[in-house]
Amino acid sequence: MILGMAPMALGLGEGGEQNAPLGRAVIGGLLLATVATLFFVPAFFSLVHGSLESRRKTPQGLQPAGAIDEFDEISE
C-alpha cells in the first residue's frame, strides 16, 4: 500500500500537486499504525499483563482460604 501511494505522494502526473498531501498523509498514517502495532501495543500489553500477574501472586507460604496444597490428602 505504501509503495502504491508513492507516486501519488510525489505528485507525479497532471494535477499531482493537489493529491500529493493526501498521499503523504496516507503513507504517514500507514507507517505510524504499523510501528504502533508491531512495537507499542505488545509493549503495553506486556506491562499490563506483568502488573496484573504480580498482583495475583500470593505471598509465599500463604494460600487463599479453601486452597488445596499439593501435599494435602484429599478425603473421598
PQR file of N, CA, C, O and H, with PARSE charges and radii, in Angstrom:
ATOM      1  N   MET A   1       0.841  -1.195   0.000 -0.4000 1.5000
ATOM      2  CA  MET A   1       0.000   0.000   0.000 -0.0000 2.0000
ATOM      3  C   MET A   1       0.877   1.247   0.000  0.5500 1.7000
ATOM      4  O   MET A   1       0.599   2.215  -0.707 -0.5500 1.4000
ATOM      5  N   ILE A   2       1.938   1.210   0.801 -0.4000 1.5000
ATOM      6  CA  ILE A   2       2.833   2.369   0.866 -0.0000 2.0000
ATOM      7  C   ILE A   2       3.510   2.588  -0.482  0.5500 1.7000
ATOM      8  O   ILE A   2       3.605   3.718  -0.959 -0.5500 1.4000
ATOM      9  H   ILE A   2       2.164   0.424   1.375  0.4000 1.0000
ATOM     10  N   LEU A   3       3.976   1.513  -1.089 -0.4000 1.5000
ATOM     11  CA  LEU A   3       4.614   1.639  -2.406 -0.0000 2.0000
ATOM     12  C   LEU A   3       3.618   2.094  -3.467  0.5500 1.7000
ATOM     13  O   LEU A   3       3.977   2.836  -4.381 -0.5500 1.4000
ATOM     14  H   LEU A   3       3.898   0.594  -0.701  0.4000 1.0000
ATOM     15  N   GLY A   4       2.397   1.661  -3.350 -0.4000 1.5000
ATOM     16  CA  GLY A   4       1.363   2.073  -4.301 -0.0000 2.0000
ATOM     17  C   GLY A   4       1.002   3.542  -4.173  0.5500 1.7000
ATOM     18  O   GLY A   4       0.597   4.172  -5.149 -0.5500 1.4000
ATOM     19  H   GLY A   4       2.105   1.058  -2.607  0.4000 1.0000
ATOM     20  N   MET A   5       1.147   4.089  -2.973 -0.4000 1.5000
ATOM     21  CA  MET A   5       0.825   5.502  -2.750 -0.0000 2.0000
ATOM     22  C   MET A   5       2.006   6.423  -3.059  0.5500 1.7000
ATOM     23  O   MET A   5       1.836   7.642  -3.100 -0.5500 1.4000
ATOM     24  H   MET A   5       1.476   3.577  -2.180  0.4000 1.0000
ATOM     25  N   ALA A   6       3.190   5.867  -3.277 -0.4000 1.5000
ATOM     26  CA  ALA A   6       4.385   6.692  -3.510 -0.0000 2.0000
ATOM     27  C   ALA A   6       4.237   7.635  -4.707  0.5500 1.7000
ATOM     28  O   ALA A   6       4.570   8.813  -4.578 -0.5500 1.4000
ATOM     29  H   ALA A   6       3.328   4.877  -3.243  0.4000 1.0000
ATOM     30  N   PRO A   7       3.751   7.170  -5.871 -0.5600 1.5000
ATOM     31  CA  PRO A   7       3.598   8.118  -6.992  0.2800 2.0000
ATOM     32  C   PRO A   7       2.637   9.263  -6.671  0.5500 1.7000
ATOM     33  O   PRO A   7       2.841  10.400  -7.098 -0.5500 1.4000
ATOM     34  N   MET A   8       1.596   8.948  -5.918 -0.4000 1.5000
ATOM     35  CA  MET A   8       0.650   9.995  -5.542 -0.0000 2.0000
ATOM     36  C   MET A   8       1.318  10.993  -4.588  0.5500 1.7000
ATOM     37  O   MET A   8       1.121  12.202  -4.718 -0.5500 1.4000
ATOM     38  H   MET A   8       1.430   8.025  -5.571  0.4000 1.0000
ATOM     39  N   ALA A   9       2.102  10.489  -3.636 -0.4000 1.5000
ATOM     40  CA  ALA A   9       2.777  11.366  -2.674 -0.0000 2.0000
ATOM     41  C   ALA A   9       3.839  12.227  -3.339  0.5500 1.7000
ATOM     42  O   ALA A   9       4.107  13.338  -2.882 -0.5500 1.4000
ATOM     43  H   ALA A   9       2.262   9.508  -3.531  0.4000 1.0000
ATOM     44  N   LEU A  10       4.444  11.734  -4.406 -0.4000 1.5000
ATOM     45  CA  LEU A  10       5.464  12.509  -5.117 -0.0000 2.0000
ATOM     46  C   LEU A  10       4.864  13.564  -6.037  0.5500 1.7000
ATOM     47  O   LEU A  10       5.570  14.452  -6.514 -0.5500 1.4000
ATOM     48  H   LEU A  10       4.225  10.831  -4.777  0.4000 1.0000
ATOM     49  N   GLY A  11       3.575  13.466  -6.282 -0.4000 1.5000
ATOM     50  CA  GLY A  11       2.895  14.456  -7.113 -0.0000 2.0000
ATOM     51  C   GLY A  11       3.203  14.302  -8.590  0.5500 1.7000
ATOM     52  O   GLY A  11       3.283  15.293  -9.316 -0.5500 1.4000
ATOM     53  H   GLY A  11       3.002  12.745  -5.894  0.4000 1.0000
ATOM     54  N   LEU A  12       3.376  13.073  -9.040 -0.4000 1.5000
ATOM     55  CA  LEU A  12       3.663  12.829 -10.455 -0.0000 2.0000
ATOM     56  C   LEU A  12       2.392  12.949 -11.288  0.5500 1.7000
ATOM     57  O   LEU A  12       1.300  12.655 -10.801 -0.5500 1.4000
ATOM     58  H   LEU A  12       3.311  12.268  -8.450  0.4000 1.0000
ATOM     59  N   GLY A  13       2.527  13.371 -12.517 -0.4000 1.5000
ATOM     60  CA  GLY A  13       1.391  13.466 -13.435 -0.0000 2.0000
ATOM     61  C   GLY A  13       0.669  14.789 -13.315  0.5500 1.7000
ATOM     62  O   GLY A  13       1.005  15.645 -12.497 -0.5500 1.4000
ATOM     63  H   GLY A  13       3.414  13.609 -12.912  0.4000 1.0000
ATOM     64  N   GLU A  14      -0.351  14.925 -14.175 -0.4000 1.5000
ATOM     65  CA  GLU A  14      -1.126  16.161 -14.166 -0.0000 2.0000
ATOM     66  C   GLU A  14      -1.978  16.256 -12.915  0.5500 1.7000
ATOM     67  O   GLU A  14      -2.646  15.296 -12.528 -0.5500 1.4000
ATOM     68  H   GLU A  14      -0.624  14.230 -14.840  0.4000 1.0000
ATOM     69  N   GLY A  15      -1.950  17.398 -12.302 -0.4000 1.5000
ATOM     70  CA  GLY A  15      -2.744  17.612 -11.088 -0.0000 2.0000
ATOM     71  C   GLY A  15      -2.203  16.873  -9.877  0.5500 1.7000
ATOM     72  O   GLY A  15      -2.871  16.791  -8.847 -0.5500 1.4000
ATOM     73  H   GLY A  15      -1.408  18.177 -12.616  0.4000 1.0000
ATOM     74  N   GLY A  16      -1.002  16.337  -9.995 -0.4000 1.5000
ATOM     75  CA  GLY A  16      -0.418  15.559  -8.908 -0.0000 2.0000
ATOM     76  C   GLY A  16      -0.122  16.374  -7.670  0.5500 1.7000
ATOM     77  O   GLY A  16      -0.134  15.857  -6.553 -0.5500 1.4000
ATOM     78  H   GLY A  16      -0.459  16.403 -10.832  0.4000 1.0000
ATOM     79  N   GLU A  17       0.147  17.663  -7.877 -0.4000 1.5000
ATOM     80  CA  GLU A  17       0.465  18.504  -6.717 -0.0000 2.0000
ATOM     81  C   GLU A  17      -0.746  18.706  -5.803  0.5500 1.7000
ATOM     82  O   GLU A  17      -0.589  19.053  -4.632 -0.5500 1.4000
ATOM     83  H   GLU A  17       0.156  18.084  -8.784  0.4000 1.0000
ATOM     84  N   GLN A  18      -1.941  18.491  -6.329 -0.4000 1.5000
ATOM     85  CA  GLN A  18      -3.131  18.600  -5.487 -0.0000 2.0000
ATOM     86  C   GLN A  18      -3.330  17.352  -4.627  0.5500 1.7000
ATOM     87  O   GLN A  18      -3.804  17.446  -3.495 -0.5500 1.4000
ATOM     88  H   GLN A  18      -2.068  18.209  -7.280  0.4000 1.0000
ATOM     89  N   ASN A  19      -2.975  16.203  -5.156 -0.4000 1.5000
ATOM     90  CA  ASN A  19      -3.164  14.951  -4.431 -0.0000 2.0000
ATOM     91  C   ASN A  19      -1.963  14.550  -3.573  0.5500 1.7000
ATOM     92  O   ASN A  19      -2.070  13.630  -2.761 -0.5500 1.4000
ATOM     93  H   ASN A  19      -2.590  16.126  -6.076  0.4000 1.0000
ATOM     94  N   ALA A  20      -0.833  15.219  -3.739 -0.4000 1.5000
ATOM     95  CA  ALA A  20       0.382  14.856  -3.010 -0.0000 2.0000
ATOM     96  C   ALA A  20       0.201  14.900  -1.485  0.5500 1.7000
ATOM     97  O   ALA A  20       0.648  13.974  -0.808 -0.5500 1.4000
ATOM     98  H   ALA A  20      -0.747  15.966  -4.399  0.4000 1.0000
ATOM     99  N   PRO A  21      -0.431  15.927  -0.921 -0.5600 1.5000
ATOM    100  CA  PRO A  21      -0.606  15.926   0.547  0.2800 2.0000
ATOM    101  C   PRO A  21      -1.435  14.742   1.052  0.5500 1.7000
ATOM    102  O   PRO A  21      -1.167  14.198   2.124 -0.5500 1.4000
ATOM    103  N   LEU A  22      -2.425  14.358   0.282 -0.4000 1.5000
ATOM    104  CA  LEU A  22      -3.238  13.206   0.664 -0.0000 2.0000
ATOM    105  C   LEU A  22      -2.391  11.935   0.655  0.5500 1.7000
ATOM    106  O   LEU A  22      -2.479  11.123   1.576 -0.5500 1.4000
ATOM    107  H   LEU A  22      -2.643  14.799  -0.589  0.4000 1.0000
ATOM    108  N   GLY A  23      -1.584  11.765  -0.367 -0.4000 1.5000
ATOM    109  CA  GLY A  23      -0.716  10.596  -0.447 -0.0000 2.0000
ATOM    110  C   GLY A  23       0.277  10.551   0.700  0.5500 1.7000
ATOM    111  O   GLY A  23       0.535   9.484   1.258 -0.5500 1.4000
ATOM    112  H   GLY A  23      -1.513  12.425  -1.115  0.4000 1.0000
ATOM    113  N   ARG A  24       0.834  11.695   1.057 -0.4000 1.5000
ATOM    114  CA  ARG A  24       1.786  11.745   2.173 -0.0000 2.0000
ATOM    115  C   ARG A  24       1.091  11.432   3.498  0.5500 1.7000
ATOM    116  O   ARG A  24       1.658  10.749   4.350 -0.5500 1.4000
ATOM    117  H   ARG A  24       0.624  12.562   0.604  0.4000 1.0000
ATOM    118  N   ALA A  25      -0.115  11.922   3.669 -0.4000 1.5000
ATOM    119  CA  ALA A  25      -0.864  11.650   4.905 -0.0000 2.0000
ATOM    120  C   ALA A  25      -1.197  10.163   5.030  0.5500 1.7000
ATOM    121  O   ALA A  25      -1.101   9.584   6.112 -0.5500 1.4000
ATOM    122  H   ALA A  25      -0.575  12.477   2.976  0.4000 1.0000
ATOM    123  N   VAL A  26      -1.586   9.563   3.921 -0.4000 1.5000
ATOM    124  CA  VAL A  26      -1.904   8.131   3.941 -0.0000 2.0000
ATOM    125  C   VAL A  26      -0.662   7.319   4.268  0.5500 1.7000
ATOM    126  O   VAL A  26      -0.718   6.404   5.089 -0.5500 1.4000
ATOM    127  H   VAL A  26      -1.664  10.034   3.043  0.4000 1.0000
ATOM    128  N   ILE A  27       0.450   7.640   3.641 -0.4000 1.5000
ATOM    129  CA  ILE A  27       1.700   6.915   3.905 -0.0000 2.0000
ATOM    130  C   ILE A  27       2.129   7.103   5.360  0.5500 1.7000
ATOM    131  O   ILE A  27       2.535   6.141   6.011 -0.5500 1.4000
ATOM    132  H   ILE A  27       0.496   8.383   2.973  0.4000 1.0000
ATOM    133  N   GLY A  28       2.043   8.313   5.867 -0.4000 1.5000
ATOM    134  CA  GLY A  28       2.393   8.568   7.266 -0.0000 2.0000
ATOM    135  C   GLY A  28       1.505   7.794   8.232  0.5500 1.7000
ATOM    136  O   GLY A  28       1.988   7.239   9.219 -0.5500 1.4000
ATOM    137  H   GLY A  28       1.713   9.095   5.337  0.4000 1.0000
ATOM    138  N   GLY A  29       0.225   7.758   7.948 -0.4000 1.5000
ATOM    139  CA  GLY A  29      -0.703   7.013   8.801 -0.0000 2.0000
ATOM    140  C   GLY A  29      -0.429   5.517   8.778  0.5500 1.7000
ATOM    141  O   GLY A  29      -0.491   4.848   9.809 -0.5500 1.4000
ATOM    142  H   GLY A  29      -0.167   8.209   7.146  0.4000 1.0000
ATOM    143  N   LEU A  30      -0.127   5.004   7.602 -0.4000 1.5000
ATOM    144  CA  LEU A  30       0.188   3.576   7.492 -0.0000 2.0000
ATOM    145  C   LEU A  30       1.470   3.233   8.244  0.5500 1.7000
ATOM    146  O   LEU A  30       1.534   2.216   8.934 -0.5500 1.4000
ATOM    147  H   LEU A  30      -0.076   5.547   6.764  0.4000 1.0000
ATOM    148  N   LEU A  31       2.482   4.075   8.114 -0.4000 1.5000
ATOM    149  CA  LEU A  31       3.736   3.823   8.828 -0.0000 2.0000
ATOM    150  C   LEU A  31       3.537   3.903  10.343  0.5500 1.7000
ATOM    151  O   LEU A  31       4.043   3.058  11.081 -0.5500 1.4000
ATOM    152  H   LEU A  31       2.429   4.902   7.554  0.4000 1.0000
ATOM    153  N   LEU A  32       2.809   4.906  10.803 -0.4000 1.5000
ATOM    154  CA  LEU A  32       2.565   5.056  12.229 -0.0000 2.0000
ATOM    155  C   LEU A  32       1.760   3.876  12.784  0.5500 1.7000
ATOM    156  O   LEU A  32       2.076   3.353  13.852 -0.5500 1.4000
ATOM    157  H   LEU A  32       2.398   5.593  10.203  0.4000 1.0000
ATOM    158  N   ALA A  33       0.737   3.468  12.066 -0.4000 1.5000
ATOM    159  CA  ALA A  33      -0.078   2.344  12.523 -0.0000 2.0000
ATOM    160  C   ALA A  33       0.727   1.048  12.539  0.5500 1.7000
ATOM    161  O   ALA A  33       0.551   0.225  13.437 -0.5500 1.4000
ATOM    162  H   ALA A  33       0.480   3.894  11.198  0.4000 1.0000
ATOM    163  N   THR A  34       1.601   0.857  11.566 -0.4000 1.5000
ATOM    164  CA  THR A  34       2.429  -0.340  11.526 -0.0000 2.0000
ATOM    165  C   THR A  34       3.399  -0.373  12.697  0.5500 1.7000
ATOM    166  O   THR A  34       3.547  -1.403  13.354 -0.5500 1.4000
ATOM    167  H   THR A  34       1.744   1.526  10.836  0.4000 1.0000
ATOM    168  N   VAL A  35       4.056   0.740  12.959 -0.4000 1.5000
ATOM    169  CA  VAL A  35       5.002   0.804  14.080 -0.0000 2.0000
ATOM    170  C   VAL A  35       4.267   0.596  15.401  0.5500 1.7000
ATOM    171  O   VAL A  35       4.751  -0.129  16.271 -0.5500 1.4000
ATOM    172  H   VAL A  35       3.936   1.577  12.425  0.4000 1.0000
ATOM    173  N   ALA A  36       3.115   1.218  15.557 -0.4000 1.5000
ATOM    174  CA  ALA A  36       2.350   1.064  16.798 -0.0000 2.0000
ATOM    175  C   ALA A  36       1.921  -0.384  16.994  0.5500 1.7000
ATOM    176  O   ALA A  36       1.986  -0.908  18.106 -0.5500 1.4000
ATOM    177  H   ALA A  36       2.722   1.807  14.851  0.4000 1.0000
ATOM    178  N   THR A  37       1.487  -1.026  15.925 -0.4000 1.5000
ATOM    179  CA  THR A  37       1.038  -2.405  16.021 -0.0000 2.0000
ATOM    180  C   THR A  37       2.186  -3.346  16.360  0.5500 1.7000
ATOM    181  O   THR A  37       2.007  -4.287  17.134 -0.5500 1.4000
ATOM    182  H   THR A  37       1.435  -0.601  15.022  0.4000 1.0000
ATOM    183  N   LEU A  38       3.341  -3.107  15.798 -0.4000 1.5000
ATOM    184  CA  LEU A  38       4.465  -4.020  15.994 -0.0000 2.0000
ATOM    185  C   LEU A  38       5.233  -3.781  17.282  0.5500 1.7000
ATOM    186  O   LEU A  38       5.822  -4.721  17.815 -0.5500 1.4000
ATOM    187  H   LEU A  38       3.486  -2.343  15.169  0.4000 1.0000
ATOM    188  N   PHE A  39       5.249  -2.554  17.804 -0.4000 1.5000
ATOM    189  CA  PHE A  39       6.083  -2.249  18.963 -0.0000 2.0000
ATOM    190  C   PHE A  39       5.298  -1.784  20.185  0.5500 1.7000
ATOM    191  O   PHE A  39       5.442  -2.361  21.263 -0.5500 1.4000
ATOM    192  H   PHE A  39       4.771  -1.790  17.370  0.4000 1.0000
ATOM    193  N   PHE A  40       4.476  -0.757  20.034 -0.4000 1.5000
ATOM    194  CA  PHE A  40       3.831  -0.164  21.195 -0.0000 2.0000
ATOM    195  C   PHE A  40       2.738  -1.041  21.796  0.5500 1.7000
ATOM    196  O   PHE A  40       2.652  -1.158  23.018 -0.5500 1.4000
ATOM    197  H   PHE A  40       4.360  -0.288  19.158  0.4000 1.0000
ATOM    198  N   VAL A  41       1.920  -1.645  20.982 -0.4000 1.5000
ATOM    199  CA  VAL A  41       0.830  -2.473  21.503 -0.0000 2.0000
ATOM    200  C   VAL A  41       1.376  -3.682  22.272  0.5500 1.7000
ATOM    201  O   VAL A  41       0.920  -3.927  23.389 -0.5500 1.4000
ATOM    202  H   VAL A  41       1.990  -1.549  19.989  0.4000 1.0000
ATOM    203  N   PRO A  42       2.338  -4.455  21.726 -0.5600 1.5000
ATOM    204  CA  PRO A  42       2.883  -5.566  22.526  0.2800 2.0000
ATOM    205  C   PRO A  42       3.594  -5.099  23.803  0.5500 1.7000
ATOM    206  O   PRO A  42       3.503  -5.762  24.836 -0.5500 1.4000
ATOM    207  N   ALA A  43       4.294  -3.976  23.739 -0.4000 1.5000
ATOM    208  CA  ALA A  43       4.976  -3.470  24.928 -0.0000 2.0000
ATOM    209  C   ALA A  43       3.954  -3.078  25.996  0.5500 1.7000
ATOM    210  O   ALA A  43       4.140  -3.399  27.170 -0.5500 1.4000
ATOM    211  H   ALA A  43       4.368  -3.437  22.899  0.4000 1.0000
ATOM    212  N   PHE A  44       2.901  -2.404  25.613 -0.4000 1.5000
ATOM    213  CA  PHE A  44       1.855  -2.011  26.551 -0.0000 2.0000
ATOM    214  C   PHE A  44       1.179  -3.240  27.147  0.5500 1.7000
ATOM    215  O   PHE A  44       0.924  -3.291  28.350 -0.5500 1.4000
ATOM    216  H   PHE A  44       2.751  -2.144  24.660  0.4000 1.0000
ATOM    217  N   PHE A  45       0.889  -4.229  26.305 -0.4000 1.5000
ATOM    218  CA  PHE A  45       0.276  -5.465  26.790 -0.0000 2.0000
ATOM    219  C   PHE A  45       1.180  -6.161  27.795  0.5500 1.7000
ATOM    220  O   PHE A  45       0.709  -6.655  28.820 -0.5500 1.4000
ATOM    221  H   PHE A  45       1.095  -4.188  25.328  0.4000 1.0000
ATOM    222  N   SER A  46       2.464  -6.202  27.509 -0.4000 1.5000
ATOM    223  CA  SER A  46       3.418  -6.848  28.408 -0.0000 2.0000
ATOM    224  C   SER A  46       3.455  -6.140  29.762  0.5500 1.7000
ATOM    225  O   SER A  46       3.491  -6.799  30.801 -0.5500 1.4000
ATOM    226  H   SER A  46       2.846  -5.801  26.677  0.4000 1.0000
ATOM    227  N   LEU A  47       3.447  -4.826  29.759 -0.4000 1.5000
ATOM    228  CA  LEU A  47       3.445  -4.077  31.006 -0.0000 2.0000
ATOM    229  C   LEU A  47       2.178  -4.334  31.817  0.5500 1.7000
ATOM    230  O   LEU A  47       2.248  -4.573  33.023 -0.5500 1.4000
ATOM    231  H   LEU A  47       3.419  -4.291  28.915  0.4000 1.0000
ATOM    232  N   VAL A  48       1.038  -4.287  31.167 -0.4000 1.5000
ATOM    233  CA  VAL A  48      -0.229  -4.503  31.862 -0.0000 2.0000
ATOM    234  C   VAL A  48      -0.318  -5.943  32.359  0.5500 1.7000
ATOM    235  O   VAL A  48      -0.731  -6.177  33.495 -0.5500 1.4000
ATOM    236  H   VAL A  48       0.981  -4.094  30.188  0.4000 1.0000
ATOM    237  N   HIS A  49       0.058  -6.895  31.538 -0.4000 1.5000
ATOM    238  CA  HIS A  49      -0.003  -8.310  31.915 -0.0000 2.0000
ATOM    239  C   HIS A  49       0.926  -8.590  33.092  0.5500 1.7000
ATOM    240  O   HIS A  49       0.546  -9.308  34.017 -0.5500 1.4000
ATOM    241  H   HIS A  49       0.394  -6.705  30.615  0.4000 1.0000
ATOM    242  N   GLY A  50       2.130  -8.038  33.072 -0.4000 1.5000
ATOM    243  CA  GLY A  50       3.072  -8.218  34.168 -0.0000 2.0000
ATOM    244  C   GLY A  50       2.562  -7.613  35.465  0.5500 1.7000
ATOM    245  O   GLY A  50       2.745  -8.183  36.540 -0.5500 1.4000
ATOM    246  H   GLY A  50       2.439  -7.455  32.321  0.4000 1.0000
ATOM    247  N   SER A  51       1.923  -6.459  35.361 -0.4000 1.5000
ATOM    248  CA  SER A  51       1.378  -5.801  36.538 -0.0000 2.0000
ATOM    249  C   SER A  51       0.253  -6.633  37.145  0.5500 1.7000
ATOM    250  O   SER A  51       0.181  -6.784  38.365 -0.5500 1.4000
ATOM    251  H   SER A  51       1.775  -5.995  34.488  0.4000 1.0000
ATOM    252  N   LEU A  52      -0.618  -7.167  36.309 -0.4000 1.5000
ATOM    253  CA  LEU A  52      -1.721  -7.989  36.809 -0.0000 2.0000
ATOM    254  C   LEU A  52      -1.212  -9.297  37.406  0.5500 1.7000
ATOM    255  O   LEU A  52      -1.742  -9.761  38.416 -0.5500 1.4000
ATOM    256  H   LEU A  52      -0.560  -7.044  35.319  0.4000 1.0000
ATOM    257  N   GLU A  53      -0.200  -9.890  36.799 -0.4000 1.5000
ATOM    258  CA  GLU A  53       0.359 -11.133  37.325 -0.0000 2.0000
ATOM    259  C   GLU A  53       0.986 -10.917  38.693  0.5500 1.7000
ATOM    260  O   GLU A  53       0.851 -11.769  39.571 -0.5500 1.4000
ATOM    261  H   GLU A  53       0.230  -9.513  35.979  0.4000 1.0000
ATOM    262  N   SER A  54       1.669  -9.793  38.893 -0.4000 1.5000
ATOM    263  CA  SER A  54       2.298  -9.536  40.183 -0.0000 2.0000
ATOM    264  C   SER A  54       1.252  -9.303  41.268  0.5500 1.7000
ATOM    265  O   SER A  54       1.499  -9.608  42.435 -0.5500 1.4000
ATOM    266  H   SER A  54       1.778  -9.100  38.179  0.4000 1.0000
ATOM    267  N   ARG A  55       0.098  -8.773  40.907 -0.4000 1.5000
ATOM    268  CA  ARG A  55      -0.972  -8.571  41.883 -0.0000 2.0000
ATOM    269  C   ARG A  55      -1.639  -9.889  42.256  0.5500 1.7000
ATOM    270  O   ARG A  55      -2.083 -10.049  43.393 -0.5500 1.4000
ATOM    271  H   ARG A  55      -0.104  -8.525  39.959  0.4000 1.0000
ATOM    272  N   ARG A  56      -1.718 -10.830  41.331 -0.4000 1.5000
ATOM    273  CA  ARG A  56      -2.407 -12.092  41.575 -0.0000 2.0000
ATOM    274  C   ARG A  56      -1.602 -13.048  42.450  0.5500 1.7000
ATOM    275  O   ARG A  56      -2.182 -13.894  43.130 -0.5500 1.4000
ATOM    276  H   ARG A  56      -1.357 -10.700  40.407  0.4000 1.0000
ATOM    277  N   LYS A  57      -0.302 -12.931  42.443 -0.4000 1.5000
ATOM    278  CA  LYS A  57       0.525 -13.847  43.221 -0.0000 2.0000
ATOM    279  C   LYS A  57       0.326 -13.583  44.711  0.5500 1.7000
ATOM    280  O   LYS A  57       0.312 -12.437  45.161 -0.5500 1.4000
ATOM    281  H   LYS A  57       0.170 -12.244  41.890  0.4000 1.0000
ATOM    282  N   THR A  58       0.174 -14.659  45.454 -0.4000 1.5000
ATOM    283  CA  THR A  58       0.033 -14.535  46.897 -0.0000 2.0000
ATOM    284  C   THR A  58       1.415 -14.621  47.524  0.5500 1.7000
ATOM    285  O   THR A  58       2.317 -15.220  46.940 -0.5500 1.4000
ATOM    286  H   THR A  58       0.185 -15.590  45.089  0.4000 1.0000
ATOM    287  N   PRO A  59       1.598 -14.038  48.693 -0.5600 1.5000
ATOM    288  CA  PRO A  59       2.901 -14.144  49.351  0.2800 2.0000
ATOM    289  C   PRO A  59       3.249 -15.616  49.595  0.5500 1.7000
ATOM    290  O   PRO A  59       2.369 -16.447  49.821 -0.5500 1.4000
ATOM    291  N   GLN A  60       4.526 -15.914  49.548 -0.4000 1.5000
ATOM    292  CA  GLN A  60       4.964 -17.297  49.680 -0.0000 2.0000
ATOM    293  C   GLN A  60       4.611 -17.821  51.068  0.5500 1.7000
ATOM    294  O   GLN A  60       4.832 -17.150  52.076 -0.5500 1.4000
ATOM    295  H   GLN A  60       5.241 -15.239  49.365  0.4000 1.0000
ATOM    296  N   GLY A  61       4.064 -19.020  51.100 -0.4000 1.5000
ATOM    297  CA  GLY A  61       3.672 -19.633  52.353 -0.0000 2.0000
ATOM    298  C   GLY A  61       2.220 -19.383  52.706  0.5500 1.7000
ATOM    299  O   GLY A  61       1.681 -20.079  53.567 -0.5500 1.4000
ATOM    300  H   GLY A  61       3.884 -19.565  50.280  0.4000 1.0000
ATOM    301  N   LEU A  62       1.577 -18.435  52.089 -0.4000 1.5000
ATOM    302  CA  LEU A  62       0.174 -18.159  52.354 -0.0000 2.0000
ATOM    303  C   LEU A  62      -0.662 -18.622  51.177  0.5500 1.7000
ATOM    304  O   LEU A  62      -0.278 -18.449  50.020 -0.5500 1.4000
ATOM    305  H   LEU A  62       2.015 -17.870  51.390  0.4000 1.0000
ATOM    306  N   GLN A  63      -1.809 -19.212  51.483 -0.4000 1.5000
ATOM    307  CA  GLN A  63      -2.710 -19.637  50.434 -0.0000 2.0000
ATOM    308  C   GLN A  63      -4.084 -19.066  50.720  0.5500 1.7000
ATOM    309  O   GLN A  63      -4.439 -18.852  51.879 -0.5500 1.4000
ATOM    310  H   GLN A  63      -2.121 -19.352  52.423  0.4000 1.0000
ATOM    311  N   PRO A  64      -4.850 -18.821  49.689 -0.5600 1.5000
ATOM    312  CA  PRO A  64      -6.206 -18.339  49.903  0.2800 2.0000
ATOM    313  C   PRO A  64      -7.032 -19.395  50.633  0.5500 1.7000
ATOM    314  O   PRO A  64      -6.726 -20.585  50.558 -0.5500 1.4000
ATOM    315  N   ALA A  65      -8.073 -18.966  51.334 -0.4000 1.5000
ATOM    316  CA  ALA A  65      -8.931 -19.889  52.057 -0.0000 2.0000
ATOM    317  C   ALA A  65      -9.543 -20.893  51.090  0.5500 1.7000
ATOM    318  O   ALA A  65     -10.029 -20.524  50.021 -0.5500 1.4000
ATOM    319  H   ALA A  65      -8.321 -17.999  51.395  0.4000 1.0000
ATOM    320  N   GLY A  66      -9.515 -22.154  51.473 -0.4000 1.5000
ATOM    321  CA  GLY A  66     -10.102 -23.196  50.638 -0.0000 2.0000
ATOM    322  C   GLY A  66      -9.154 -23.772  49.618  0.5500 1.7000
ATOM    323  O   GLY A  66      -9.529 -24.693  48.893 -0.5500 1.4000
ATOM    324  H   GLY A  66      -9.120 -22.453  52.342  0.4000 1.0000
ATOM    325  N   ALA A  67      -7.937 -23.265  49.533 -0.4000 1.5000
ATOM    326  CA  ALA A  67      -6.971 -23.791  48.568 -0.0000 2.0000
ATOM    327  C   ALA A  67      -6.424 -25.121  49.067  0.5500 1.7000
ATOM    328  O   ALA A  67      -6.241 -25.317  50.268 -0.5500 1.4000
ATOM    329  H   ALA A  67      -7.632 -22.517  50.122  0.4000 1.0000
ATOM    330  N   ILE A  68      -6.168 -26.018  48.149 -0.4000 1.5000
ATOM    331  CA  ILE A  68      -5.639 -27.333  48.492 -0.0000 2.0000
ATOM    332  C   ILE A  68      -4.167 -27.359  48.152  0.5500 1.7000
ATOM    333  O   ILE A  68      -3.774 -27.080  47.019 -0.5500 1.4000
ATOM    334  H   ILE A  68      -6.316 -25.860  47.173  0.4000 1.0000
ATOM    335  N   ASP A  69      -3.360 -27.693  49.131 -0.4000 1.5000
ATOM    336  CA  ASP A  69      -1.923 -27.833  48.907 -0.0000 2.0000
ATOM    337  C   ASP A  69      -1.679 -29.159  48.196  0.5500 1.7000
ATOM    338  O   ASP A  69      -2.425 -30.116  48.404 -0.5500 1.4000
ATOM    339  H   ASP A  69      -3.679 -27.919  50.051  0.4000 1.0000
ATOM    340  N   GLU A  70      -0.675 -29.226  47.385 -0.4000 1.5000
ATOM    341  CA  GLU A  70      -0.406 -30.446  46.622 -0.0000 2.0000
ATOM    342  C   GLU A  70      -0.031 -31.611  47.536  0.5500 1.7000
ATOM    343  O   GLU A  70      -0.112 -32.769  47.126 -0.5500 1.4000
ATOM    344  H   GLU A  70      -0.069 -28.448  47.217  0.4000 1.0000
ATOM    345  N   PHE A  71       0.377 -31.315  48.770 -0.4000 1.5000
ATOM    346  CA  PHE A  71       0.777 -32.377  49.699 -0.0000 2.0000
ATOM    347  C   PHE A  71      -0.370 -32.792  50.633  0.5500 1.7000
ATOM    348  O   PHE A  71      -0.259 -33.785  51.351 -0.5500 1.4000
ATOM    349  H   PHE A  71       0.442 -30.375  49.103  0.4000 1.0000
ATOM    350  N   ASP A  72      -1.451 -32.040  50.619 -0.4000 1.5000
ATOM    351  CA  ASP A  72      -2.586 -32.387  51.461 -0.0000 2.0000
ATOM    352  C   ASP A  72      -3.290 -33.627  50.924  0.5500 1.7000
ATOM    353  O   ASP A  72      -3.384 -33.827  49.713 -0.5500 1.4000
ATOM    354  H   ASP A  72      -1.541 -31.233  50.036  0.4000 1.0000
ATOM    355  N   GLU A  73      -3.780 -34.449  51.835 -0.4000 1.5000
ATOM    356  CA  GLU A  73      -4.558 -35.622  51.445 -0.0000 2.0000
ATOM    357  C   GLU A  73      -5.964 -35.183  51.103  0.5500 1.7000
ATOM    358  O   GLU A  73      -6.556 -34.372  51.814 -0.5500 1.4000
ATOM    359  H   GLU A  73      -3.704 -34.286  52.819  0.4000 1.0000
ATOM    360  N   ILE A  74      -6.492 -35.704  50.037 -0.4000 1.5000
ATOM    361  CA  ILE A  74      -7.870 -35.399  49.662 -0.0000 2.0000
ATOM    362  C   ILE A  74      -8.719 -36.584  50.123  0.5500 1.7000
ATOM    363  O   ILE A  74      -8.517 -37.711  49.672 -0.5500 1.4000
ATOM    364  H   ILE A  74      -6.011 -36.363  49.459  0.4000 1.0000
ATOM    365  N   SER A  75      -9.657 -36.325  51.013 -0.4000 1.5000
ATOM    366  CA  SER A  75     -10.509 -37.413  51.503 -0.0000 2.0000
ATOM    367  C   SER A  75     -11.683 -37.589  50.558  0.5500 1.7000
ATOM    368  O   SER A  75     -12.269 -36.625  50.066 -0.5500 1.4000
ATOM    369  H   SER A  75      -9.820 -35.409  51.379  0.4000 1.0000
ATOM    370  N   GLU A  76     -11.999 -38.823  50.328 -0.4000 1.5000
ATOM    371  CA  GLU A  76     -13.102 -39.120  49.399 -0.0000 2.0000
ATOM    372  C   GLU A  76     -14.357 -39.403  50.129  0.5500 1.7000
ATOM    373  O   GLU A  76     -15.385 -39.672  49.507 -0.5500 1.4000
ATOM    374  H   GLU A  76     -11.523 -39.607  50.728  0.4000 1.0000
TER
END
